[in-house]
Amino acid sequence: MLSKAQIKYIQSLQLKKNRQKFGHFVAEGDKIVQELLQAKQPVLAVYATRNWLSEHRALAEQATGADINEVDEATLKQLSSLSTPNGALAIVKIPVAETPVLEGRISLMLETVQDPGNLGTIIRIADWFGIPQVICSPDCVDAYNAKTVQSTMGSISRVKVMTAELAPLLGKVPSYAATLHGDNIAGFGKISEGVILIGNESRGLSDEIIALCSHKITIPRLGGAESLNAGVATGIICGRLLI
């Protein structure tokens, strides 16, 4: 049985300040917990129902040093931020911050993306297209927000997510800024090095960042929609420039 202190600590990780304080985040759900364990991420603890553990105990026990805890459905619901918890929850160590390396690879850069679902989807898109890193401006939503982690569907275990000021990084490799008034993306060939920049859901990229980019690109609009969801736009751009 978990103590009140343990429950309070796990619940506290729903707040960014506490994730930063402890250096830990919460990953929820059967698939995500399995993905993190299989990827040998630094999982500190697993809290799971008897049924989940009976199916996955061997996998959980492979996580060296992880504290494996059996909990009932009521306790899991108490720990979870989800309305319907799905079998397991893990406490994971936040990776040590790294300096972005841009040369010889494709990177995604995000400026002021605020929706956790959008960020999670973009991390998942990066994983799909083999993009090793997503670089977020400091005012983006936290990548280790529970909703963001959930939206990655496990891709958070394979894609490096970094926070950095974007402007000093631009100019080192070709950069492709997604805007409403750029050049038709159909005119660009496949790229093997560079950064693709996606902006805020309502405002797009700032003028300062756009001015520093070597290419301004647009997905041609054929209908009447005012704009595209940031995740959808990222998927279309990656599909056009990387395949």
Helices and strands as residue ranges (DSSP letters): H 4-12, H 16-22, E 24-28, H 30-38, E 43-48, H 50-61, E 67-70, H 73-79, E 88-93, E 106-110, H 116-128, E 133-136, H 146-151, G 155-157, E 160-163, G 167-169, E 175-184, G 185-187, E 194-198, H 207-212, E 215-218, H 230-242
